[in-house]
Amino acid sequence: MPAERIRTCAAEYDERLPLGERWTTCVDPYIHGTSLLVCPTSTDLRRGCAMTCHLSSVPARVIPRLHQTPMLFPSAFGARSALGHPGSAVARYSGGGNVAYADGHVAVAPSGPYHLVSV
């Protein structure tokens, strides 16, 4: 759901994804609280996901394969508007981790393709 909200923000800003350092500020008005950004298996973290740093302020139209480009991924950073490389993603489930792609869909990414680090 946060991925859909990021796409909504992008639509309001000439199809540019939000500035990475403030991506949660962009989605805050659309998600009505932070519960969607907290992983139920890591409640000790203030936030459970990070945005791919290379997508900060990038126009969606220049991303060649939106459906294959990780935009949000599970992270251990725990910070507001966390940024990182998908290689720093954590596998919180035995099958991998939930990854939101730049086209807005979410799927479980197995630990192999994005080098998810098990915790």
RODO-949684 format. One record per atom (N, C-alpha, C): y, z, x; residue number from 1; residue in three letters; atom name. Coordinates in steps of 0.1 Angstrom, whole numbers, padded with zeros to 4 digits. Each point is the difference from the previous one (the first is absolute). Example, Ala and Ser with C-alpha at 12.3 -4.5 7.8 and 13.67 -1.06 7.14 Angstrom:
residues 2
c2  c3  c1  num  residuo  atomo
-0057  0078  0132  1  ALA  N
0012  0000  -0009  1  ALA  CA
0012  0000  0009  1  ALA  C
0011  -0007  -0004  2  SER  N
0011  0000  0009  2  SER  CA
0011  0008  -0008  2  SER  C
end
This chain:
residues 119
c2  c3  c1  num  residuo  atomo
-0012  0000  0008  1  MET  N
0012  0000  -0008  1  MET  CA
0013  0000  0008  1  MET  C
0000  0008  0012  2  PRO  N
0012  -0002  0008  2  PRO  CA
0003  -0014  0005  2  PRO  C
-0011  -0007  0002  3  ALA  N
0002  -0014  0005  3  ALA  CA
0007  -0009  -0011  3  ALA  C
-0004  0002  -0012  4  GLU  N
0007  -0007  -0011  4  GLU  CA
0015  0004  0000  4  GLU  C
0003  0012  0002  5  ARG  N
0014  0005  0000  5  ARG  CA
0008  -0006  0012  5  ARG  C
-0007  -0001  0011  6  ILE  N
0007  -0006  0012  6  ILE  CA
0003  -0015  -0004  6  ILE  C
-0009  -0007  -0006  7  ARG  N
0002  -0014  -0004  7  ARG  CA
0012  0000  -0010  7  ARG  C
0001  0010  -0009  8  THR  N
0011  0000  -0010  8  THR  CA
0013  0002  0008  8  THR  C
0000  0009  0010  9  CYS  N
0012  0002  0009  9  CYS  CA
0004  -0014  0006  9  CYS  C
-0010  -0006  0006  10  ALA  N
0002  -0013  0007  10  ALA  CA
0007  -0010  -0010  10  ALA  C
-0005  0000  -0012  11  ALA  N
0006  -0010  -0010  11  ALA  CA
0015  0003  -0002  11  ALA  C
0004  0012  0002  12  GLU  N
0014  0004  -0002  12  GLU  CA
0008  -0003  0013  12  GLU  C
-0006  -0002  0011  13  TYR  N
0007  -0003  0012  13  TYR  CA
-0004  -0013  0006  13  TYR  C
0001  -0011  -0007  14  ASP  N
-0002  -0013  0004  14  ASP  CA
-0014  -0002  0006  14  ASP  C
-0010  0007  -0006  15  GLU  N
-0014  -0001  0004  15  GLU  CA
-0003  0006  0014  15  GLU  C
0009  0008  0005  16  ARG  N
-0002  0006  0013  16  ARG  CA
-0007  0013  -0002  16  ARG  C
-0010  0003  0008  17  LEU  N
-0007  0013  -0001  17  LEU  CA
0010  0011  0005  17  LEU  C
-0002  0012  -0004  18  PRO  N
0010  0010  0004  18  PRO  CA
0001  0003  0015  18  PRO  C
0011  0005  0004  19  LEU  N
0002  0004  0014  19  LEU  CA
-0010  0011  0002  19  LEU  C
-0008  -0001  0010  20  GLY  N
-0011  0009  0003  20  GLY  CA
0003  0014  0000  20  GLY  C
0011  0004  0007  21  GLU  N
0004  0014  0001  21  GLU  CA
0004  0006  -0013  21  GLU  C
0002  -0008  -0010  22  ARG  N
0004  0005  -0013  22  ARG  CA
-0008  -0005  -0012  22  ARG  C
-0013  -0004  0003  23  TRP  N
-0007  -0007  -0011  23  TRP  CA
-0003  0010  -0011  23  TRP  C
-0002  0013  0002  24  THR  N
-0003  0009  -0011  24  THR  CA
0013  0002  -0008  24  THR  C
0012  -0001  0006  25  THR  N
0012  0001  -0008  25  THR  CA
0001  -0011  -0009  25  THR  C
-0004  -0012  0004  26  CYS  N
0000  -0012  -0009  26  CYS  CA
-0009  0002  -0012  26  CYS  C
-0012  0006  0002  27  VAL  N
-0009  0001  -0011  27  VAL  CA
0002  0013  -0009  27  VAL  C
0007  0010  0005  28  ASP  N
0002  0012  -0007  28  ASP  CA
0004  -0002  -0015  28  ASP  C
0010  -0008  -0002  29  PRO  N
0004  -0002  -0014  29  PRO  CA
-0011  -0005  -0010  29  PRO  C
-0010  -0007  0006  30  TYR  N
-0010  -0006  -0008  30  TYR  CA
-0013  0008  -0002  30  TYR  C
-0002  0010  0009  31  ILE  N
-0013  0007  -0001  31  ILE  CA
0002  0014  -0006  31  ILE  C
0012  0005  -0003  32  HIS  N
0002  0012  -0007  32  HIS  CA
-0008  0012  0007  32  HIS  C
0003  0003  0012  33  GLY  N
-0006  0011  0007  33  GLY  CA
-0008  -0006  0012  33  GLY  C
-0005  0009  0008  34  THR  N
-0007  -0004  0012  34  THR  CA
-0015  0001  -0001  34  THR  C
-0006  0003  -0011  35  SER  N
-0014  0002  -0001  35  SER  CA
-0008  -0013  0003  35  SER  C
0006  -0012  -0002  36  LEU  N
-0007  -0012  0003  36  LEU  CA
-0001  -0002  0015  36  LEU  C
0008  0007  0008  37  LEU  N
0001  -0002  0014  37  LEU  CA
-0008  0010  0008  37  LEU  C
-0007  0009  -0008  38  VAL  N
-0008  0011  0006  38  VAL  CA
-0015  -0003  -0002  38  VAL  C
-0007  0000  0010  39  CYS  N
-0015  -0003  -0001  39  CYS  CA
-0007  0013  -0005  39  CYS  C
-0008  -0001  -0011  40  PRO  N
-0006  0011  -0006  40  PRO  CA
-0010  0007  0010  40  PRO  C
-0005  -0007  0010  41  THR  N
-0009  0006  0010  41  THR  CA
0008  0006  0012  41  THR  C
0013  -0002  0001  42  SER  N
0008  0006  0011  42  SER  CA
0013  0006  -0006  42  SER  C
-0003  0010  -0008  43  THR  N
0012  0006  -0007  43  THR  CA
0008  0009  0009  43  THR  C
-0004  0002  0013  44  ASP  N
0008  0007  0009  44  ASP  CA
0011  -0008  0006  44  ASP  C
-0001  -0013  -0002  45  LEU  N
0011  -0010  0005  45  LEU  CA
0010  -0002  -0011  45  LEU  C
0013  -0001  0003  46  ARG  N
0010  -0002  -0010  46  ARG  CA
-0002  -0015  -0005  46  ARG  C
-0004  -0009  0008  47  ARG  N
-0002  -0014  -0004  47  ARG  CA
-0013  -0004  0006  47  ARG  C
-0007  -0009  -0007  48  GLY  N
-0013  -0004  0005  48  GLY  CA
-0001  -0014  0004  48  GLY  C
0011  -0008  0000  49  CYS  N
-0001  -0014  0003  49  CYS  CA
0012  -0004  0009  49  CYS  C
-0001  -0011  0007  50  ALA  N
0010  -0005  0008  50  ALA  CA
0002  -0015  -0003  50  ALA  C
0012  -0005  0003  51  MET  N
0002  -0015  -0002  51  MET  CA
-0002  -0007  0014  51  MET  C
-0005  -0012  -0001  52  THR  N
-0001  -0008  0013  52  THR  CA
0013  -0002  0006  52  THR  C
0002  0004  0012  53  CYS  N
0013  -0001  0006  53  CYS  CA
0005  -0014  0002  53  CYS  C
-0008  -0010  0001  54  HIS  N
0004  -0014  0002  54  HIS  CA
0005  -0006  -0012  54  HIS  C
-0001  0007  -0012  55  LEU  N
0005  -0006  -0012  55  LEU  CA
0014  0005  -0004  55  LEU  C
0006  0009  0007  56  SER  N
0013  0005  -0003  56  SER  CA
0010  -0011  -0002  56  SER  C
0006  0000  -0011  57  SER  N
0011  -0010  -0004  57  SER  CA
-0005  -0015  0001  57  SER  C
-0012  -0002  0000  58  VAL  N
-0005  -0014  0001  58  VAL  CA
0000  -0007  -0014  58  VAL  C
0005  -0012  -0001  59  PRO  N
-0001  -0007  -0013  59  PRO  CA
-0014  -0003  -0003  59  PRO  C
-0005  0003  -0012  60  ALA  N
-0013  -0002  -0004  60  ALA  CA
-0004  -0015  0002  60  ALA  C
0009  -0009  -0002  61  ARG  N
-0003  -0015  0001  61  ARG  CA
-0005  -0004  0014  61  ARG  C
0003  0008  0010  62  VAL  N
-0003  -0004  0014  62  VAL  CA
-0014  0006  0004  62  VAL  C
-0006  0008  -0008  63  ILE  N
-0013  0006  0003  63  ILE  CA
-0010  -0010  -0004  63  ILE  C
-0008  -0006  0009  64  PRO  N
-0009  -0011  -0003  64  PRO  CA
-0011  0003  -0009  64  PRO  C
-0006  0012  0001  65  ARG  N
-0012  0003  -0009  65  ARG  CA
0002  0014  -0006  65  ARG  C
0009  0000  -0010  66  LEU  N
0003  0013  -0006  66  LEU  CA
-0012  0008  -0004  66  LEU  C
-0010  -0007  -0005  67  HIS  N
-0012  0007  -0005  67  HIS  CA
-0009  0006  0011  67  HIS  C
0003  -0004  0013  68  GLN  N
-0008  0006  0011  68  GLN  CA
0009  0008  0009  68  GLN  C
0012  0002  -0003  69  THR  N
0010  0008  0009  69  THR  CA
0001  0014  -0005  69  THR  C
-0005  0010  0007  70  PRO  N
0001  0014  -0004  70  PRO  CA
0015  0004  0000  70  PRO  C
0004  0006  -0011  71  MET  N
0014  0005  -0001  71  MET  CA
0000  0015  0000  71  MET  C
-0008  0007  -0007  72  LEU  N
-0002  0014  0000  72  LEU  CA
-0014  0004  0003  72  LEU  C
-0001  0010  0008  73  PHE  N
-0014  0004  0004  73  PHE  CA
0000  0015  0002  73  PHE  C
-0012  0006  -0001  74  PRO  N
-0001  0015  0001  74  PRO  CA
0003  0004  0014  74  PRO  C
0008  0011  0001  75  SER  N
0005  0004  0013  75  SER  CA
-0001  0015  0001  75  SER  C
0000  0005  0013  76  ALA  N
0000  0014  0003  76  ALA  CA
0014  0005  0004  76  ALA  C
0010  -0010  -0001  77  PHE  N
0013  0004  0005  77  PHE  CA
0007  0011  -0009  77  PHE  C
-0002  -0001  -0013  78  GLY  N
0004  0010  -0010  78  GLY  CA
0015  0000  -0002  78  GLY  C
0008  -0010  0006  79  ALA  N
0014  0001  -0001  79  ALA  CA
0005  -0010  -0011  79  ALA  C
0012  0003  -0005  80  ARG  N
0007  -0008  -0010  80  ARG  CA
0003  -0014  0007  80  ARG  C
-0003  -0010  -0007  81  SER  N
0003  -0014  0006  81  SER  CA
-0007  -0002  0013  81  SER  C
-0012  0005  0001  82  ALA  N
-0008  -0002  0012  82  ALA  CA
-0002  -0015  0003  82  ALA  C
0000  -0004  0012  83  LEU  N
-0002  -0014  0005  83  LEU  CA
-0011  0000  0010  83  LEU  C
-0007  -0011  0001  84  GLY  N
-0010  -0001  0010  84  GLY  CA
-0007  -0013  0000  84  GLY  C
-0010  -0002  0009  85  HIS  N
-0008  -0012  0000  85  HIS  CA
-0013  0003  -0008  85  HIS  C
-0005  -0009  -0007  86  PRO  N
-0012  0002  -0008  86  PRO  CA
-0011  0005  0009  86  PRO  C
0000  -0002  0013  87  GLY  N
-0010  0005  0009  87  GLY  CA
0000  0015  0001  87  GLY  C
0011  0006  -0005  88  SER  N
0001  0015  0001  88  SER  CA
-0005  0006  -0014  88  SER  C
-0005  -0008  -0009  89  ALA  N
-0004  0005  -0013  89  ALA  CA
-0012  0009  0002  89  ALA  C
-0001  0009  -0009  90  VAL  N
-0012  0010  0000  90  VAL  CA
-0009  -0004  -0012  90  VAL  C
-0013  0002  0003  91  ALA  N
-0010  -0003  -0010  91  ALA  CA
-0003  0014  -0007  91  ALA  C
0005  0002  -0012  92  ARG  N
-0001  0013  -0006  92  ARG  CA
-0013  0000  -0009  92  ARG  C
-0006  -0011  -0002  93  TYR  N
-0012  -0001  -0008  93  TYR  CA
-0011  -0006  0008  93  TYR  C
-0013  0002  -0004  94  SER  N
-0011  -0006  0008  94  SER  CA
0001  -0015  0002  94  SER  C
0006  -0007  -0010  95  GLY  N
0000  -0014  0000  95  GLY  CA
0012  -0006  0007  95  GLY  C
0010  0008  0004  96  GLY  N
0012  -0004  0006  96  GLY  CA
0012  0007  -0005  96  GLY  C
0010  -0008  -0004  97  GLY  N
0012  0005  -0006  97  GLY  CA
0007  -0009  -0009  97  GLY  C
0008  0005  -0010  98  ASN  N
0007  -0009  -0009  98  ASN  CA
0012  -0006  0007  98  ASN  C
0000  -0013  0000  99  VAL  N
0011  -0008  0006  99  VAL  CA
0007  -0008  -0011  99  VAL  C
0013  0001  0000  100  ALA  N
0008  -0008  -0009  100  ALA  CA
0005  -0012  0008  100  ALA  C
-0002  -0012  -0006  101  TYR  N
0004  -0012  0007  101  TYR  CA
0013  -0005  -0005  101  TYR  C
0006  -0009  0008  102  ALA  N
0014  -0005  -0002  102  ALA  CA
0001  -0007  -0014  102  ALA  C
-0011  -0005  -0006  103  ASP  N
0001  -0006  -0013  103  ASP  CA
0000  0010  -0011  103  ASP  C
-0002  0013  0003  104  GLY  N
0000  0011  -0009  104  GLY  CA
-0014  0005  -0004  104  GLY  C
-0011  -0007  0003  105  HIS  N
-0013  0005  -0004  105  HIS  CA
-0005  0011  0010  105  HIS  C
-0009  0008  -0004  106  VAL  N
-0005  0011  0008  106  VAL  CA
-0015  -0002  0001  106  VAL  C
-0006  0002  0011  107  ALA  N
-0014  -0001  0002  107  ALA  CA
-0004  0010  0011  107  ALA  C
-0013  0004  0000  108  VAL  N
-0006  0008  0010  108  VAL  CA
-0002  -0009  0012  108  VAL  C
0006  0004  0011  109  ALA  N
-0002  -0008  0013  109  ALA  CA
-0011  0008  0008  109  ALA  C
-0011  -0007  0003  110  PRO  N
-0010  0007  0008  110  PRO  CA
0006  0003  0014  110  PRO  C
-0006  0010  0006  111  SER  N
0005  0004  0013  111  SER  CA
0001  -0010  0011  111  SER  C
-0008  -0011  -0001  112  GLY  N
0001  -0010  0010  112  GLY  CA
0012  -0009  0001  112  GLY  C
0003  -0007  -0011  113  PRO  N
0011  -0010  0002  113  PRO  CA
0013  0005  0004  113  PRO  C
0004  0012  -0004  114  TYR  N
0013  0005  0004  114  TYR  CA
0000  0011  0010  114  TYR  C
-0012  0002  0006  115  HIS  N
-0002  0010  0010  115  HIS  CA
0004  0014  -0006  115  HIS  C
-0004  0003  -0012  116  LEU  N
0003  0012  -0006  116  LEU  CA
-0006  0012  0008  116  LEU  C
0007  0010  0003  117  VAL  N
-0004  0011  0008  117  VAL  CA
-0005  0011  -0010  117  VAL  C
-0013  0004  0001  118  SER  N
-0005  0010  -0008  118  SER  CA
0005  0014  0003  118  SER  C
0003  0008  -0011  119  VAL  N
0004  0014  0003  119  VAL  CA
-0010  0009  -0006  119  VAL  C
end
